[in-house]
Amino acid sequence: MLAAARALDLGFVPLANERYDLVLLARDRTLPPLNWLLDLVKGAEFCGVAAHLGGYDTRCTGQEIFIG
C-alpha cells in the first residue's frame, strides 16, 4: 500500500507484511501464457518497477517451488 499512498501524496505506516503466491499444476507450467507470466515476474524490469513504486519485497518473486 506504500505505492498507493505515495501516488496520493499520503503518509503511510506499515502494519503487516503480506505474501502472495501463484499456485498451479506442474503440467500447466509449460503453457505459453504461464511461461510468459513467470518470465515477466522473474525479470529485472518487473522488479525494478516494483522497487520504484515502493513497499514491495521482490526477493522471492518468480521463485518456483515444486511439491510432489
URPE-V19387 format. One record per residue. RES is the residue in one small letter. OMEGA is omega in degrees with one decimal (999 if undefined). Layout:
BEGIN
{{RES/OMEGA} {RES/OMEGA}}
END
This chain:
BEGIN
{{m/177.1} {l/179.9} {a/179.3} {a/178.7} {a/178.4} {r/-178.4} {a/-179.1} {l/179.0} {d/179.3} {l/172.5} {g/-178.5} {f/175.7} {v/-179.9} {p/180.0} {l/-177.2} {a/173.2} {n/177.6} {e/177.6} {r/178.5} {y/179.4} {d/173.1} {l/-177.9} {v/178.3} {l/177.8} {l/-178.3} {a/-178.1} {r/-179.3} {d/-178.5} {r/-177.1} {t/178.3} {l/-176.8} {p/-179.9} {p/179.0} {l/174.4} {n/179.5} {w/-179.2} {l/-179.2} {l/176.1} {d/179.7} {l/-175.3} {v/176.6} {k/-173.9} {g/180.0} {a/-178.6} {e/179.3} {f/-179.4} {c/177.6} {g/177.8} {v/178.8} {a/178.9} {a/179.5} {h/178.7} {l/178.6} {g/175.3} {g/-178.8} {y/176.2} {d/-175.6} {t/-177.6} {r/-178.6} {c/-178.1} {t/178.6} {g/179.2} {q/179.4} {e/179.0} {i/-180.0} {f/177.6} {i/-174.5} {g/999}}
END
